[in-house]
């Protein structure tokens, strides 16, 4: 039986935990979503190039139903990740940390699923380059679920002051390192690329609607806050070492 998590350790500090089971789950579902969306893209191109007649109208109706079922399956795929993490053993995480992680997963899932809706937006719904780029960003963002970035548990108490200094410092380094890696993961795998992609669609392809503007503002604010938080952690860490 494969272990649920593998610790990623650097210099005796646990940076994160890697989940092989989630990785295998995504390895089996992401290619299916990729092929499904490409098949939908080919159908949209075929319908757009055909003349309007009775057969085309029936084909559009069937395609609309097929698209709705595809969206439901994609949403279920993300919900399985959240529910699966909820039912999985907590390990060293307490309930508060698990709750924060689940709330984070729900927010990530909503933003990631919107990426699939963007490649179906009128104006770019028959563009192969936009579809491939969107699916690649979707796949990359889902890989965040394979990493569980958490703070380490409190260090054990001892009576010797010299002995307690090392575990306390190690715990602080572990917490800081884990938080920085969590911020960098979200910045590089999701918020940064998603912001660039949405700006490209809105400026380069003239795809602008209320939801697009909302997610652009959301990604921009998230990127600013994440960079600001990384700077704060770096400055605080330097002050503690001086």
C-alpha positions as CSV (number, residue, x, y, z in Angstrom):
1,X,0.0,0.0,0.0
2,X,1.5,3.3,-1.1
3,X,2.0,5.9,1.7
4,X,-0.5,8.8,1.6
5,X,2.2,11.5,2.0
6,X,5.9,11.8,1.4
7,X,7.8,14.5,3.3
8,X,10.0,16.8,1.3
9,X,12.9,17.6,3.6
10,X,15.7,20.1,3.0
11,X,18.4,20.7,5.7
12,X,16.3,18.8,8.2
13,X,13.3,21.1,7.6
14,X,10.0,19.7,6.3
15,X,9.0,22.0,3.5
16,X,5.9,20.2,2.3
17,X,4.3,16.8,2.0
18,X,3.8,15.2,-1.4
19,X,0.8,13.0,-2.0
20,X,1.4,10.1,-4.5
21,X,-2.2,9.1,-4.4
22,X,-3.4,12.6,-5.5
23,X,-0.7,12.6,-8.2
24,X,-1.9,9.3,-9.5
25,X,-5.5,10.5,-9.5
26,X,-4.6,13.7,-11.4
27,X,-2.4,11.6,-13.8
28,X,-5.5,9.6,-14.8
29,X,-8.0,12.5,-14.9
30,X,-6.0,15.4,-16.4
31,X,-5.3,13.6,-19.8
32,X,-9.0,12.7,-20.0
33,X,-10.0,16.3,-19.5
34,X,-7.4,17.4,-22.0
35,X,-8.7,15.0,-24.7
36,X,-12.3,15.8,-23.9
37,X,-11.8,19.5,-24.3
38,X,-9.9,19.1,-27.5
39,X,-12.8,17.0,-28.8
40,X,-15.2,19.7,-27.9
41,X,-13.0,22.2,-29.6
42,X,-13.1,20.2,-32.8
43,X,-16.9,20.0,-32.7
44,X,-17.2,23.7,-32.2
45,X,-15.0,24.3,-35.2
46,X,-17.0,21.9,-37.2
47,X,-20.3,23.6,-36.2
48,X,-19.0,27.1,-36.9
49,X,-17.8,26.1,-40.4
50,X,-21.1,24.3,-41.4
51,X,-24.1,26.0,-42.9
52,X,-27.2,26.6,-40.8
53,X,-29.8,23.8,-41.5
54,X,-31.9,21.4,-39.6
55,X,-29.1,18.9,-39.1
56,X,-26.8,21.7,-37.8
57,X,-29.5,22.9,-35.3
58,X,-29.9,19.3,-34.0
59,X,-26.1,19.0,-33.8
60,X,-25.8,22.2,-31.7
61,X,-28.5,21.0,-29.3
62,X,-26.8,17.7,-28.8
63,X,-23.5,19.4,-28.4
64,X,-24.9,21.8,-25.8
65,X,-26.0,18.8,-23.7
66,X,-22.7,17.1,-24.2
67,X,-20.9,20.3,-23.1
68,X,-23.0,20.6,-19.9
69,X,-22.2,17.0,-19.0
70,X,-18.5,17.6,-19.5
71,X,-18.6,20.6,-17.2
72,X,-20.4,18.6,-14.5
73,X,-17.7,15.9,-14.7
74,X,-14.9,18.5,-14.5
75,X,-16.5,20.0,-11.4
76,X,-16.9,16.6,-9.8
77,X,-13.2,15.9,-10.5
78,X,-12.2,19.0,-8.4
79,X,-14.8,18.3,-5.7
80,X,-13.3,14.8,-5.3
81,X,-10.0,16.4,-4.5
82,X,-11.5,18.6,-1.8
83,X,-13.6,15.8,-0.3
84,X,-10.8,13.3,-0.6
85,X,-8.5,15.6,1.4
86,X,-11.2,16.1,4.0
87,X,-11.6,12.4,4.5
88,X,-7.9,11.6,4.4
89,X,-5.9,11.2,7.6
90,X,-4.9,14.6,9.0
91,X,-1.4,13.5,9.9
92,X,0.4,16.2,11.9
93,X,-2.1,18.9,11.0
94,X,-4.6,20.0,13.6
95,X,-8.3,20.7,12.7
96,X,-7.7,24.4,12.3
97,X,-4.9,23.8,9.7
98,X,-7.1,21.3,7.9
99,X,-10.0,23.7,7.7
100,X,-7.8,26.4,6.3
101,X,-6.4,24.0,3.7
102,X,-9.9,22.9,2.6
103,X,-11.0,26.5,2.3
104,X,-7.9,27.1,0.2
105,X,-8.7,24.1,-2.0
106,X,-12.3,25.4,-2.6
107,X,-11.0,28.8,-3.7
108,X,-8.3,27.3,-5.9
109,X,-10.9,24.9,-7.5
110,X,-13.3,27.8,-8.5
111,X,-10.5,29.8,-10.1
112,X,-9.1,26.7,-11.9
113,X,-12.5,25.6,-13.3
114,X,-13.0,29.1,-14.7
115,X,-10.0,28.5,-16.9
116,X,-11.9,25.8,-18.8
117,X,-14.8,28.3,-19.2
118,X,-12.5,30.9,-20.7
119,X,-11.4,28.7,-23.6
120,X,-15.0,28.4,-24.5
121,X,-15.7,32.1,-24.5
122,X,-17.2,33.3,-27.8
123,X,-14.4,34.8,-29.9
124,X,-11.7,32.3,-28.8
125,X,-13.8,29.1,-28.6
126,X,-12.4,27.9,-31.9
127,X,-8.8,29.0,-31.3
128,X,-6.4,26.0,-31.0
129,X,-3.6,28.1,-29.4
130,X,-5.9,29.6,-26.7
131,X,-7.3,26.1,-25.9
132,X,-3.9,24.4,-25.6
133,X,-2.5,27.3,-23.4
134,X,-5.6,27.2,-21.2
135,X,-5.5,23.5,-20.8
136,X,-1.8,23.6,-19.9
137,X,-2.4,26.2,-17.3
138,X,-5.4,24.2,-15.9
139,X,-3.2,21.1,-15.7
140,X,-0.3,22.9,-14.0
141,X,-2.6,24.6,-11.4
142,X,-4.2,21.3,-10.5
143,X,-0.7,19.9,-9.5
144,X,-0.9,22.2,-6.5
145,X,-3.2,19.6,-4.9
146,X,-0.3,17.1,-4.8
147,X,1.6,19.3,-2.3
148,X,0.4,19.9,1.3
149,X,2.2,22.9,2.6
150,X,1.6,23.1,6.4
151,X,3.3,24.5,9.4
152,X,5.2,22.1,11.6
153,X,3.9,21.1,15.0
154,X,5.1,22.9,18.2
155,X,8.5,21.9,19.4
156,X,8.8,19.7,22.4
157,X,9.4,21.4,25.8
158,X,12.6,20.8,27.7
159,X,14.1,22.2,30.9
160,X,17.5,23.0,29.3
161,X,17.4,26.5,27.8
162,X,20.2,25.7,25.4
163,X,18.4,22.6,24.1
164,X,15.2,24.5,23.6
165,X,16.8,27.2,21.4
166,X,17.6,24.8,18.5
167,X,14.1,23.2,18.1
168,X,12.4,26.6,18.4
169,X,14.7,28.1,15.8
170,X,14.1,25.0,13.6
171,X,10.4,25.3,14.0
172,X,10.5,28.9,13.0
173,X,12.6,28.1,10.0
174,X,10.2,25.3,9.1
175,X,7.1,27.6,9.4
176,X,8.7,30.4,7.4
177,X,10.0,28.0,4.7
178,X,6.6,26.2,4.4
179,X,4.8,29.5,4.1
180,X,7.2,30.9,1.5
181,X,6.9,27.7,-0.6
182,X,3.1,27.9,-0.3
183,X,3.1,31.5,-1.6
184,X,5.6,30.7,-4.4
185,X,3.5,27.7,-5.4
186,X,0.4,29.7,-5.8
187,X,2.2,32.6,-7.4
188,X,4.0,30.5,-10.1
189,X,1.5,27.8,-10.7
190,X,-1.8,29.7,-10.7
191,X,-2.2,33.4,-9.9
192,X,0.7,34.7,-12.0
193,X,0.1,32.6,-15.2
194,X,-3.7,33.0,-14.9
195,X,-3.3,36.8,-14.7
196,X,-1.1,37.0,-17.8
197,X,-3.4,34.7,-19.7
198,X,-6.6,36.6,-18.8
199,X,-4.9,39.9,-19.7
200,X,-3.9,38.4,-23.0
201,X,-7.5,37.4,-23.7
202,X,-8.9,40.7,-22.7
203,X,-6.3,42.9,-24.4
204,X,-5.1,40.8,-27.3
205,X,-8.3,38.9,-28.2
206,X,-10.8,41.6,-27.0
207,X,-12.6,39.1,-24.7
208,X,-14.1,41.2,-22.0
209,X,-17.0,40.5,-19.6
210,X,-17.9,41.0,-16.0
211,X,-16.5,37.7,-14.8
212,X,-13.2,38.2,-16.7
213,X,-12.8,41.6,-15.1
214,X,-13.5,40.1,-11.7
215,X,-10.9,37.4,-12.0
216,X,-8.3,39.7,-13.4
217,X,-8.7,42.0,-10.4
218,X,-8.7,38.9,-8.1
219,X,-5.5,37.5,-9.6
220,X,-3.8,40.9,-9.6
221,X,-4.6,41.6,-6.0
222,X,-3.6,38.0,-5.0
223,X,-0.2,38.4,-6.8
224,X,0.5,41.7,-5.0
225,X,-0.5,40.3,-1.6
226,X,1.6,37.2,-2.1
227,X,4.7,39.2,-3.2
228,X,4.2,41.6,-0.3
229,X,3.9,38.6,2.1
230,X,7.1,37.0,0.8
231,X,8.9,40.3,1.4
232,X,7.6,40.6,4.9
233,X,8.7,37.0,5.7
234,X,12.1,37.6,4.3
235,X,12.6,40.8,6.2
236,X,11.4,39.3,9.5
237,X,13.7,36.3,9.0
238,X,16.7,38.5,8.4
239,X,15.9,40.5,11.6
240,X,15.7,37.3,13.6
241,X,19.1,36.2,12.4
242,X,20.8,39.5,13.3
